[in-house]
Amino acid sequence: MDLRSLIEGISEPTISGPIFARQAQFRFTRNINDNMIWTVSLEDPSSNDIIGIDPIFVRTKTPDIVSTLVATKPDFGHIQLGGIIRQLRAENDLGKDTALGWGAHLSGHLDVLEKDRLIAGGVYGEGLGRYLLGITPFAAGIVDQEGKINARDNYGAYVAYQRFWNNRLRSNFALGYAGAENFAGQPGDSFSNSHFLLGNLMYRFNSYLTAGIEYNHGERQNLDGSDSDNHRVMIGFQLF
C-alpha cells in the first residue's frame, strides 16, 4: 500500500480503489538514492478470500511476495509502482487446486499551490482479493463445481484532493471505484463493482487535537443489475 497516497478520512480507509492491508511480514528496504526507495516483502499468506459451493479448507503455505519502488521529489510529489504475486490454494471434497494471483499498482501525489495535494492511483490484477478496498471479502476467486479455482479480475482507481484553507482548517474530497469479474453461473446477487465518495472538513485546535466532520456515500452494484447504497455523516476527534 502507498501511505503517501492514503486518503485522509474520519474512519479507517473505506474508499473503493486503493490497495490497503495490514498483516505480518518480513520486509527488506533499500535506499537506491536520496529520492528513490525499493522494498520487497514476504507477507502472511491466506486464501480466505475465495469462495465455492462446497466447504473449502485453505491450505496456502507460500508467502505473498510484494514489492514497491517509490520516487519522490521535494516540493513536487511522489510516484509509486507496486506489484504482488500470491498463491490461491483450496481443498474440498473434489481435491486440491492452486491458482496464481497477481497485481500491479500505480499511485502518487502532486503538490499543488502552497500546501494542497492532488492524489490518484489505479490497480489491476487477478486474485487481488483482500488487498483491494471496495470489493467483497470473497472476490479473489471462485472454486467451481469441478474443484478448480478461477481467479477473478480485480481492478480499481481513485482520485482525491486535499485542500488547506489555512493553517488550521483543511478538507479532503475523494472518489473511488473498484470491481471484480464475474463468471457464468454465479448468483445474480454476486458483487460486480462499487463506487465511493467522501468530503470532509478538519479543524486542528492545536498540535494534539483535531476535530472533523465527514459525509460519504457508497454504492454496490450486483451481477443482475441490482444495487444498494448508503449515506453516512460522521464526526470524529483525533488525539496524538
C-alpha positions as CSV (number, residue, x, y, z in Angstrom):
1,M,0.0,0.0,0.0
2,D,1.1,3.6,-0.6
3,L,0.8,5.5,2.7
4,R,1.8,8.7,1.0
5,S,-1.4,8.4,-1.1
6,L,-3.6,7.4,1.7
7,I,-6.8,9.4,1.7
8,E,-7.5,11.2,5.0
9,G,-10.9,10.4,6.5
10,I,-12.7,10.3,9.8
11,S,-12.5,6.5,10.0
12,E,-10.2,3.7,8.6
13,P,-9.8,3.9,4.9
14,T,-13.0,2.7,3.3
15,I,-13.0,4.3,-0.2
16,S,-13.1,2.0,-3.2
17,G,-9.9,1.6,-5.2
18,P,-6.8,1.8,-3.1
19,I,-4.6,-1.1,-2.0
20,F,-4.7,-1.4,1.8
21,A,-3.8,-4.4,4.0
22,R,-2.2,-4.7,7.4
23,Q,-0.6,-8.1,8.1
24,A,2.5,-9.8,9.4
25,Q,5.5,-9.6,7.0
26,F,9.3,-9.7,6.6
27,R,10.4,-6.6,4.7
28,F,13.7,-5.5,3.1
29,T,14.1,-1.8,2.3
30,R,16.9,-0.4,0.1
31,N,17.6,3.3,-0.4
32,I,18.7,3.4,-4.0
33,N,19.5,7.1,-3.8
34,D,18.2,10.2,-1.9
35,N,14.9,10.2,-3.9
36,M,14.2,6.5,-4.6
37,I,13.4,3.6,-2.3
38,W,12.9,-0.1,-3.2
39,T,11.1,-2.6,-0.9
40,V,10.4,-6.3,-1.1
41,S,8.4,-8.3,1.5
42,L,7.2,-11.8,2.2
43,E,3.7,-11.4,3.7
44,D,1.2,-13.6,5.5
45,P,-0.4,-15.9,3.0
46,S,-4.1,-16.7,3.1
47,S,-6.7,-17.9,0.6
48,N,-9.7,-17.0,2.8
49,D,-10.8,-14.5,0.1
50,I,-12.0,-17.2,-2.3
51,I,-15.5,-18.9,-2.3
52,G,-17.1,-22.1,-3.5
53,I,-20.2,-24.2,-3.3
54,D,-18.7,-26.9,-1.1
55,P,-16.8,-26.3,2.1
56,I,-13.3,-25.1,1.4
57,F,-10.2,-25.6,3.5
58,V,-7.4,-23.1,3.0
59,R,-4.0,-24.7,2.6
60,T,-1.9,-21.8,1.4
61,K,1.8,-22.1,2.5
62,T,3.7,-20.0,0.0
63,P,4.1,-16.4,1.3
64,D,2.7,-13.5,-0.7
65,I,5.5,-11.5,-2.4
66,V,5.1,-7.8,-2.6
67,S,7.5,-5.2,-4.0
68,T,7.4,-1.4,-4.4
69,L,9.5,1.3,-6.0
70,V,8.8,4.8,-4.9
71,A,10.4,8.0,-6.3
72,T,10.0,11.4,-4.5
73,K,10.9,14.9,-5.4
74,P,10.7,17.6,-2.7
75,D,8.0,20.3,-3.3
76,F,6.7,18.3,-6.3
77,G,5.3,15.0,-5.2
78,H,5.9,11.3,-5.5
79,I,5.1,8.2,-7.6
80,Q,5.0,4.6,-6.5
81,L,4.8,1.4,-8.6
82,G,3.9,-1.8,-6.7
83,G,3.4,-5.4,-7.6
84,I,2.2,-8.6,-5.9
85,I,2.4,-12.3,-6.6
86,R,0.4,-14.7,-4.5
87,Q,-0.8,-18.3,-4.5
88,L,-4.5,-19.1,-4.2
89,R,-5.0,-22.6,-2.9
90,A,-8.1,-24.6,-1.9
91,E,-9.0,-28.1,-0.9
92,N,-12.5,-29.6,-0.8
93,D,-14.2,-33.0,-1.4
94,L,-13.2,-32.8,-5.1
95,G,-9.5,-32.5,-4.4
96,K,-6.9,-29.7,-4.3
97,D,-6.2,-26.9,-6.7
98,T,-4.0,-23.8,-6.9
99,A,-4.1,-20.6,-9.0
100,L,-1.8,-17.6,-9.4
101,G,-2.8,-14.3,-8.1
102,W,-1.0,-11.1,-9.2
103,G,-1.5,-7.4,-9.5
104,A,0.2,-4.1,-10.4
105,H,-0.5,-0.8,-8.7
106,L,0.5,2.8,-9.7
107,S,-0.2,5.7,-7.4
108,G,1.2,9.1,-6.4
109,H,0.6,12.7,-5.4
110,L,1.3,16.1,-6.8
111,D,1.9,19.1,-4.6
112,V,-0.4,22.0,-5.6
113,L,-0.4,25.6,-4.5
114,E,1.3,26.1,-1.1
115,K,0.1,23.0,0.8
116,D,-2.6,21.3,-1.3
117,R,-2.2,17.7,-2.6
118,L,-3.7,16.0,-5.7
119,I,-3.8,12.2,-5.1
120,A,-4.5,9.4,-7.6
121,G,-4.0,5.7,-8.1
122,G,-5.0,2.7,-10.1
123,V,-4.7,-1.1,-9.8
124,Y,-5.4,-4.1,-11.9
125,G,-4.8,-7.9,-11.4
126,E,-6.2,-11.3,-10.9
127,G,-6.9,-12.7,-7.4
128,L,-6.1,-9.5,-5.5
129,G,-9.0,-10.1,-3.2
130,R,-8.4,-8.8,0.4
131,Y,-5.7,-6.4,-0.7
132,L,-8.1,-4.2,-2.7
133,L,-10.6,-1.9,-0.9
134,G,-14.1,-1.7,-2.2
135,I,-14.7,-5.4,-3.2
136,T,-16.3,-8.2,-1.3
137,P,-14.2,-10.4,1.0
138,F,-14.5,-13.3,-1.4
139,A,-13.7,-11.5,-4.7
140,A,-10.3,-13.1,-5.2
141,G,-11.6,-16.3,-6.8
142,I,-14.3,-18.9,-7.2
143,V,-14.0,-22.6,-6.8
144,D,-16.2,-24.2,-9.4
145,Q,-18.1,-27.5,-9.4
146,E,-15.1,-29.3,-10.6
147,G,-12.9,-28.1,-7.7
148,K,-10.9,-25.7,-9.9
149,I,-10.0,-22.2,-8.7
150,N,-11.0,-19.4,-11.1
151,A,-9.1,-16.2,-10.2
152,R,-11.3,-13.1,-10.7
153,D,-10.0,-10.0,-12.4
154,N,-9.9,-7.2,-9.8
155,Y,-9.4,-3.6,-10.6
156,G,-9.8,-0.1,-9.0
157,A,-9.0,3.5,-9.3
158,Y,-9.3,6.6,-7.1
159,V,-8.6,10.3,-7.1
160,A,-8.6,12.8,-4.2
161,Y,-7.8,16.4,-3.4
162,Q,-6.6,17.7,0.0
163,R,-7.2,21.4,0.4
164,F,-5.7,23.5,3.2
165,W,-7.9,26.5,3.7
166,N,-5.5,28.0,6.3
167,N,-3.0,26.7,8.9
168,R,-5.8,25.1,11.0
169,L,-8.6,24.2,8.6
170,R,-8.4,21.6,5.8
171,S,-10.7,19.5,3.6
172,N,-10.4,16.2,1.7
173,F,-12.5,15.2,-1.3
174,A,-12.2,11.8,-2.9
175,L,-13.9,9.5,-5.4
176,G,-13.1,5.8,-5.9
177,Y,-14.2,2.7,-7.9
178,A,-13.5,-1.0,-7.6
179,G,-14.8,-4.0,-9.4
180,A,-14.4,-7.8,-9.8
181,E,-15.0,-10.0,-12.8
182,N,-18.0,-12.4,-12.8
183,F,-18.3,-15.8,-14.3
184,A,-21.2,-17.6,-15.9
185,G,-23.3,-19.4,-13.4
186,Q,-22.8,-17.0,-10.5
187,P,-25.9,-16.0,-8.5
188,G,-27.5,-12.7,-9.6
189,D,-26.6,-11.0,-6.3
190,S,-22.9,-11.6,-6.8
191,F,-20.8,-8.5,-6.3
192,S,-19.9,-6.6,-9.5
193,N,-18.5,-3.2,-8.5
194,S,-18.7,-0.4,-6.0
195,H,-18.4,3.4,-6.0
196,F,-17.5,5.6,-3.1
197,L,-17.1,9.3,-2.5
198,L,-16.4,11.4,0.5
199,G,-15.9,15.0,1.6
200,N,-14.8,16.2,5.0
201,L,-13.7,19.3,7.0
202,M,-10.9,19.0,9.6
203,Y,-10.0,21.7,12.2
204,R,-6.8,21.5,14.1
205,F,-7.2,23.1,17.5
206,N,-3.5,22.6,18.5
207,S,-0.7,20.1,17.9
208,Y,-2.6,17.3,19.7
209,L,-6.3,17.8,18.9
210,T,-8.1,17.7,15.6
211,A,-11.9,17.5,15.1
212,G,-13.7,16.7,11.9
213,I,-17.0,16.1,10.2
214,E,-17.4,14.0,7.1
215,Y,-20.1,12.9,4.6
216,N,-19.6,9.8,2.5
217,H,-21.7,7.8,0.1
218,G,-21.1,4.2,-1.1
219,E,-22.9,2.2,-3.7
220,R,-22.7,-1.5,-4.6
221,Q,-23.8,-3.0,-7.9
222,N,-24.5,-6.7,-8.4
223,L,-24.3,-9.0,-11.4
224,D,-28.0,-8.9,-12.1
225,G,-28.0,-5.0,-12.2
226,S,-29.5,-4.6,-8.7
227,D,-27.8,-2.1,-6.4
228,S,-27.7,-0.8,-2.8
229,D,-26.3,2.3,-1.3
230,N,-25.8,4.2,2.0
231,H,-25.1,7.7,3.2
232,R,-23.2,8.5,6.3
233,V,-22.3,11.6,8.3
234,M,-19.6,11.1,10.8
235,I,-18.0,13.3,13.5
236,G,-14.6,12.4,14.9
237,F,-11.8,13.6,17.2
238,Q,-8.1,12.8,16.8
239,L,-5.7,12.9,19.7
240,F,-2.0,12.3,19.3
